[in-house]
Amino acid sequence: MTFDELFNDFFSGDEEIKKDAELDNKIQQISDFIKKNISLDSKDVGNKANLIKVEIVKIDGVKYEKTTWDINGTILVKLGLISEEPDMEKLLEKAVDEENYEEAARLRDLIKKNESI
């Protein structure tokens, strides 16, 4: 029996799970296509676009370089991973739960410092 057959047998009554699996598959196909065929580098965009801005953004504790171009009225945005940071809030909670107040204070100070960036 193939994986697909097992999957269909197991989830035969749950159409939502099937739709999620199909969506995940489509997203993966698109991602693979982009990785193989599209390079978004400022050199590649070249003279076809006007660079609008480059900024550092933080999403869920992860820092990205966000570059925005205008190509004939169409906005193109590229996010490049700069660094992954640990979830400081969770580490702070853990330190407090473990009554490690020195570590909790250090983490609190780091969080405040990072919020100002």
C-alpha positions in Angstrom: 0.0 0.0 0.0 1.4 3.5 -0.9 1.6 6.4 1.4 -1.2 8.2 -0.5 -3.5 5.2 -0.1 -2.7 5.0 3.7 -3.3 8.7 4.0 -6.6 8.6 2.2 -7.8 5.6 4.2 -6.8 7.2 7.5 -8.3 10.7 6.7 -11.1 9.6 4.4 -13.7 11.4 6.5 -11.9 14.6 7.0 -12.0 16.8 3.9 -10.3 19.8 5.7 -7.2 17.8 6.4 -7.0 16.7 2.8 -7.4 20.3 1.7 -4.6 21.3 4.1 -2.3 18.6 2.7 -3.1 19.7 -0.9 -2.4 23.3 0.0 0.9 22.3 1.7 1.9 20.4 -1.4 1.1 23.4 -3.7 3.0 25.8 -1.4 6.0 23.4 -1.5 5.9 23.2 -5.3 5.8 27.0 -5.5 8.6 27.4 -3.1 10.7 24.8 -5.0 10.0 26.7 -8.3 11.0 30.0 -6.8 14.3 28.6 -5.4 15.2 27.1 -8.7 14.1 29.8 -11.1 14.1 33.2 -9.4 17.0 35.1 -7.9 16.1 38.4 -6.2 19.3 40.2 -5.9 19.8 43.9 -6.4 22.2 43.1 -9.3 19.4 41.0 -10.9 16.8 43.6 -10.6 19.2 46.1 -12.0 18.0 49.0 -14.2 14.5 47.7 -14.4 13.6 48.9 -10.9 13.8 51.8 -8.6 15.1 50.9 -5.2 12.6 52.4 -2.7 14.2 51.4 0.6 16.2 48.9 2.6 15.3 48.4 6.2 15.8 45.9 9.1 12.5 44.4 10.3 11.9 42.0 13.2 9.2 39.4 12.8 8.6 37.0 15.8 12.0 37.6 17.1 13.8 37.0 13.8 15.6 39.9 12.0 15.2 40.3 8.3 16.6 42.7 5.7 13.6 44.0 3.8 14.4 45.5 0.4 11.6 47.2 -1.6 11.7 48.0 -5.3 9.3 49.7 -7.7 9.2 48.0 -11.1 6.9 50.0 -13.4 4.4 50.6 -10.7 4.6 47.1 -9.2 6.1 46.8 -5.7 8.6 44.0 -5.2 9.6 43.1 -1.7 12.4 40.8 -0.7 13.0 39.5 2.9 16.5 38.2 3.6 17.2 36.4 6.9 19.7 38.2 9.0 19.6 36.2 12.3 17.4 34.0 14.2 17.1 34.9 17.9 15.8 32.7 20.6 12.3 33.5 21.9 13.5 35.8 24.8 10.0 36.0 26.3 9.8 32.2 26.7 13.3 32.1 28.2 12.3 34.9 30.6 9.2 32.9 31.7 11.3 29.8 32.2 13.8 31.7 34.3 11.0 33.2 36.5 9.3 29.8 36.8 12.6 28.3 37.9 13.1 31.2 40.3 16.4 32.1 38.6 15.9 35.9 39.1 19.4 36.9 38.1 18.9 35.3 34.7 15.3 36.7 34.5 16.7 40.2 35.1 19.4 39.8 32.5 16.8 38.5 29.9 14.4 41.4 30.8 17.2 43.9 30.1 18.1 42.2 26.8 14.4 42.3 25.7 14.2 46.0 26.5 17.4 46.6 24.6 16.2 44.7 21.6 12.8 46.5 21.5 14.6 49.7 21.1 16.2 48.5 17.8 
